[in-house]
Amino acid sequence: MSAKGQVRVFSDYQRDFVESADVVVVGSGPSGAVVAYELAALGRQVVLLEEGPPFTPDDFELDGAFSMARTMREAGLRTTRGTVIPTMQAIALGGGSLVNSAICVRPPEFVFEGWREHFELRQTGRKELDPHFDAVEAFLGIAPTPDEVQGQRNLLFRDGCDALGIDSEPIARNVKGCRGSGECFTGCRARAKQSMDISYVPAAIRSGAKVLTSVQVQEVRAENGRATGVQGQVVEPFTGRRSHRFRIDARAVVLAAGCMATPVILQKSGNLANRSGQVGQNLQFHPGLAVLGVFPDRVHPGFGATQGYQSLHFLREGFKLETLWAPAAVLAVRFPGFGQDLKRRLADVPYSANWDAIASCHRSLGRVRARRGPSMDPILSWHFHPEDVPTVGRALWEIARIFFAAGARKILPGVHGVAEEMHSLEEAEVLRTRAFKATDFVTASNHAFCSTRMHGDPARGVVDELGRSHDLPNLYVVDTGIFPRCSSVNPMLTAMALAHRSSGVIADQV
């Protein structure tokens, strides 16, 4: 570690403490890590705060449930009220980048056209953001997944798309030297994935930033219309037990705690930066569902990039298709049947591939609210709008088509009210013709947006398009909460590009 910077872990805290900096950044995930590095590289004094601990390969657990209990908030069991949708947010140095699939996709221009049209944004198109996408991609070495680490389960998706004339492509990812181990979800033991804890955060440290882990920010301090810093408590990893208090005084405050945590921090700070009434409102997800396909020959799904192929063919119709893999024990939770029936299905795993869709559901909205008392966990509500349901149904049908075009002998759609197994496209026709209800689907989403949305009108948004609070000129939000609506593609790269742009604005201020 550079002598200029330092990183602290739970055992380092022996008493209450106060620090000062030019900028305090709350959250070490993709957005916060970018801001911390860029500002430190420009010579600003930066303190980067992370509630979770650092992890090393020795800490990674291949057991999916145990891994989630250690790396995810609420042990990976967080869900919404209303329409129940599971959603997972990481609690670790590096944030979600530690346990996501490293997918880095630029949204097409039409996504930003919609943002500009509906939210009075003048500087947020591909033309304005491409230089920031370029900078992040160059830093992380983002590149398409090569065939040698795709594995058969990813390449079968390509083959099925080709047979149907559906455009597909290797997924661009922030990895270097991927071995195709398929362990992104539980932590990359090969350290090929360029998660923030081995890329941007160390670079920030080398540039002089201080990194404090196991610290929970509970309040943004403000005085005379300006943010003056943050305060909170040290928390023990995995137990959440609170101990010493801390305060960070700073000339600028950057919230990158995530779409769920940032609104709670602002609400717990006396409903700060909420003249618009939009803090915690407008919560959107990419509802996702997956289909398992079983092939005549072994697919060896344990080998290959976790998510190596995608199709953007249907983006304008509201959904994106991807390949997907997870630990078998996690997949088995969705398998139908019990006893011998379940064992028979588990025996199909070596012959299986899992492909998914994420949907852009702009009408389906929710809310993030702080709990009473000391807890910083949010209360989440979300409702699947009936007009968005057909989009998910259409995506389900297209996945079925691709599976059978690729040679699958059966699929397990995982949808209520239809057959548990379908052995031909003719049997799957019901997926095209059925009028589904929201409750028919088993959906989940780790892509969450819009809870502190940007808007050109201060009465209708929390921040402007540069991430600057409409109410406090030195308070910034840079996580996916500032998206005005969902990004249609995986959000990490877009969030990092927006954070990169905000860094220059913050640097000019401090």
N, C-alpha and C positions, 0 to 999 in steps of 0.2 A: 504493500500500500504506500502511496505517496506520502512523504512527510508533510506536504502541504495540507492534506485533508485528513479526515478521520471518519471512522464508522463505529458506532456504539451498539452494543447488544444488551440484553436485559441485565446480565450480571454486572455491567459497568455502572449501573445507577445505584448510588449509595445514599443519596439525599435529594431533596428538592433542588431544582436548579433553574437558572435563567440564562438564556443565550440571546445574542443580538445578531442581526444580519441585514444586508440590503434587501434580500428576498427570502421569504420562507415558503417552501413548496410542500403542500400536504398531499402525500400519495406518491409512491415510487413506481407506479405502473407506467405504461407506455407514454402517456401524455406528460406526467410529472417528471419522469426521467429525462425526456427531451428538454423540457424547460430548464431543469436543474443543470444539465450539461451545457446547453447553449449560453446560459447566463454566466456560469462559472468560467467558461472559455472566454467570455468577454470581460473577465476581471471582476465580476460582481461577487460579493460575499453571499453565499447561498447556504441555507440549511434545508436539507431534504428530510422530511419526516415520514416514517412508515410504521403503521400499527403492528404489522406482522414481523416475524423473524427472518433472517437470511436462511436459505437452504443450500446444502451442498449435495452432490450425488449420493453420498452416504446416507442422507436423510430421506431420499425418495423411497416410497413404498409402492411396489407393484400391485398390491391389493387395492383395488379401486375404492372400496368403502373406507379403508384406513387412510388412504391418501387424501380423500376428500375431507375426512374429519380433521386432518392436520393442516391442509392448505386452503380450505374454503370457509367462508363465514357461515355461521350457524351449522357447521359440520357438513356443508353441502346440501342441507335440507331446506333451504329457504324457498318459499313459495308465495304466490300472490293470493289474495282473497278475491272474491267475485268469481271470475273464471280462474280456476287453479292452474297455474303454470309454474313449474319448478324453474328456478334461476340460480346460478352459482356465481359468486364473486369471490375472488381470491383474497387471502390475508397473508401476504408474504412479501419480502423484498423482491421487487420486480412485478408485483401485482399479477394481473391475469396473464401476462406474457410468460410466466413460469409454467403455466398449466394449459395454455391454449395450443392450438394447432399451427401457430406461426403463419397464418394466412394473411397475406398483404395484397389487397386488391384496390385499385383506384376506381371509384365510382365513375360511370360514364357521364358525359356532360349533361344529359337530360336530367339527372338527379339534381345537379346544382341549379339548372334552369328552374326546376320546381322550387328549390329553396329560395332563389331570388324572387320569383314571381309571388310566392305566397307570404314571404316573411320580410319583404322590403330590405333585401341585402344587395349591395351594389358591388362588393369586392370579393365575392365568394363563388367564383366559377373555376372551371378547370384551368383556364388561362392564368388566373391569379394564383392558383394553388399548385400548379405543376412544378414550379421551382422548389417548393417546399416538399412535395412528394419526391422530387429528384434528390434533394439533400438527405432525406431520411433513408431512401433506398440505397444511396451510395454508402452511407455510414454503416448500415447493417448488412450490406452485401446481398440484398434481396434479389432473388432470381427464380425462374421457373424450376419446378421439381424435375430432375432428370429421370429418364426411363429406368436407369439401373437401380433406383431406390423406390420405384413406384410399387412394385409387387403386383401380383396378378389381380387382386381385388380392385385396384385403381385402374389398371389397364383394361379390364373387362368393361368398366364404365365407358372408357373411350371407345371400345369396340362397339358397344351397344349404341352409343350416340352416332358413330360413323354409319352404322347400318340403317339408321333412321334419318340421316341427313341433319342431325342436330349438332350445332357447333359445340365443341368442347376444347379444353386446353389444360395443360399442366398448371397447377396452382403455384403462383409466386409466393415464396416464403422467406422469412428472415432466418435462414440456416446456413451453416458452413460445415461441409463434411458430413452431411446426414448419412446415417447407416441404415435407414429404413427400419428402425426397431419398433416403430409404432407406439412409442412410450410418451408422446407429447403430453397426454392427459395426466400422467402421474409424475412428470418431470423427466427431462432428457438426461439420462445418466451419461450419455456420450458428450454432453455439453455442446452438441452441434447447434441446437436451437439458440439463436442469439437473443435470448430473453434479456430484459433490462438489467437484471442483476449481474450479467457478465458482459454487457455492452455499454449502454449509456450511463448506468450508475458508476461503474469503475472509471469511465472517462470523466465524469463529473468530479469524482474524488481526485483524480490526477490533476484536475484543473483547480483544485482547492476547496471544493464543496465539502461540507460536513454532512454525514448521513447518520441519522438517529433512528434506529429500529426499536420496536416494542414500545412505541409511544402513541397514545390515542389522543387525537385532537378532539376536544369537546366544545370549543368555543372560539370564534373569531372575535378578537377585541377591536373595538372601534371608539373613536372620540372625534368630535367636531367634524363629522362627515367623512372621516378617513379611517381605513383599517390601520391598526397599530401593531398587529401581531396575532398570535394564537396562544391558547393555553389548553392544558389537559393533564393527563396522568400517564405514568409508565404502566404498562400492562404485561403480565407474564404470558409468554407464548403458550398456546393450546388450552390454558385455563381461563384466560381473560382476567385473572385476579389483578386488581389495581393496587398500586403502591405510591411512589413518589409523585409529587406534582411538578409541573414544569411550565415555563412561559418562554415564548420566543418573540422578542420585539423585532419588528422589521419595517422597512420603508414601503414594501409592497407584499401583499399576501396572494399566493396562487393556490387555488383549490383544485386538486386533481385526484380527489378521493374516490371518484367514481359516481356514476349516475344515481346510485342509491345513497351513498354516504354524504356527498356534498350537500344535498338539500337538508339532510338531518342536521348537519353541522350549522347551516345557516338558520334553521328553525330553532335550534338550541341556543343560538346566539341572539335571542330576542327577535326572531323573524327578520334577521338582517338582510339587506339588499333585496327586499321584497315589496317595494312600492307598487310593482305591477301586479302582485298577488299570484305570480306564476311559479314561485319556488315550490318544487315538488309536484307541480301539475304536468299534464300532457305526457305522462310516461308512456313510451312506446317500446315494443319488442319486435324482434323478428321471430314470430312463432315458428318453430321447426319441428318436423316430424321425420322419422326414418323408417325405411322398409328393409327387411332382411331378405336377401335372395339366396337360394341354395342351388348349387351347380352340380352337374353329374360327376365332375372330377374335383380332386382337392384343389382348393384355392390357396391354402397356406396363408390365411389372413393375418397371422402374427407378424409376417414380414411385409414391409412397405410403409411409406410415409403415412402418418395418421390420416391426413387428408391431402391427397396428391393430385386429384383431378376435379375439375369443375365445369359447369356449363352456364354461361351468361346468356344463353339463347333466349330465355323467357323473361329477362329482367323487365322489359316494358310491360309484360303481362303480370308482373308482380311477384315473381319468385326466382330464386337461384337454386341450382342443383349442385350437389357435392358428393364426393365419396367421404366415408367416415369409418373410423374404427375406435374401439374402446376396450378396456379389459373385459374378458368374457363374462366375468361375474356381474359387471355392470349391464352388459347387454342382456344377460339372462333374466334380469328383473322384468323385462318386457315380454319374455317368452310366455305363451299361453300354456295351460296344462299343469298337471301335478303328477308326482310319482313317476311311473314308467313312461307316461306320455311326455313329461318334461325331460326325462333322461334321454328319450329318443331324439328330442329336438336338440338337446345339448350335443348329442353325437354328430349333428349336422354342422357344428361350428367350423370344423376344418374345411368344409365345402362351401362356406358362406362368404358373402360380401354384404356390407351395410351401406346404403346410400340414403342421403337425406335432402330435404329442401328447407330453405328459409324463406319466409314470405314477408313482403312489405305490406303491412296492415295499417294504413294511415288513419283509418276510422276507429281502430281499436285502441282505446286510451285508458290510462290509469293514473295513479297518484302515489306519491311517496310522502309518508307522514312520520314525524318523530313520535316515539313512545313517551308516555309519562314516566317520570323517574329517571334514573341515571343511565339506563340502557341507550346505546347508540345504534342498536339494530332498528331498521325501519319497519313500519307497517306498510305493506304494499297492497294495493288493490288494482285490479285490471279487468277489463271486460272485452271479450272477443265479440266484435261487432258482427251481426249476421251478414252484412254485405261483404265482409272480408273472408267469410268461411269458404265460398266457392273457389277462391284463389288457392287455398290449401288443398281442396279436393282436386283441383286441376293438376297441381304439382304431384299429388299422390298417383294419379293416373299416368303422368309422364314417366315417373320413376318405374312404374310397373311395365310400361312399354319398353323402356331401356333394358330392364332386366331380361325380359323374354327375348328381345332382339339380340342380347349378348349370350343367350343359350341357357338361361336359368331353367331348372326343372320345376321349381316352385318358388313362391314368394310368401312371406308372412307380413301382411300389411299392417297389423296392429291397430285395427280400426273397429270400433264397436258397431255391431249390427251387420257385419259381413262375415264371410267365411274366415276362419283362422288361417287356412292355407289355400292358396290358389295355384293351380297346376298348369294354367294356360292363359293366354291373353283373353280368350273367350270367357273364361271364368272370371277374369279380372275386369270385364266390361262393366260390372256393377260400380266400379270405382269412378267410371266416367259418367254414368247415368244417375247415380243416387243423389238425392238432395240431402246432403249432410247437415248435421247440426254441430255447433261448436263442441258439444260434449261427446261427440263421436270420436274425436281425435285424442291421441296421447301426445301432447305437444310439450315442448320445453324451449327455453331460450336463455342464452347467456349474453345475447346482444341487447342491451338496453340503452335508451336514448331519451333526450328531450325534457328532462325534469328540471333543467335550468336553461331553457332554450334561448338561443340568440334570436333577436328580432330588431329590425331597424327602428321600431316604435317602442320607446321606453315603457309605454303603458301595456305592452303586450309581450315583453320578453324580459329576461333577467339580465342578460349581457348583450353587448353589441357584437358585431361579427368578428371583432378582434379578441373576443373573450373578456372584455372589460365590463365590469358592473355598471349598469346605468345609474346606480345610486351612490357608489363609492368609487372614486376615480383610480384608486390604487389597489382595488380588489379585482382579481381575475379568476375565471373558471375556465379550465382547459380540458376537462374530460368529456365523455360522450354525452353528458347531460346537456351540453350546449348545442348539439345537433338540433335544428329546427324540426326535422322529421327524420325517419330512419334513412339509412344510407343505401339501401337496396343490396349492398354487398357487405362483407365482413368489415367491421368498423375500425379495426386497430390502426391501419395505415392512415385513414382519413383523420382520425383523432390526433395522430402524431404530426401530420402535416399542418393541421390547424394550430397545434401547440408550438410547432417550429415557427409559424408566422407570428404567434403571440409573443414569442420570446424577444423578437426584435423590438416590439412595441414596449414591452416591460423594461428592456435594457435602456431604451431612450428615456424612460421615466425615472430610473434610479441610477 
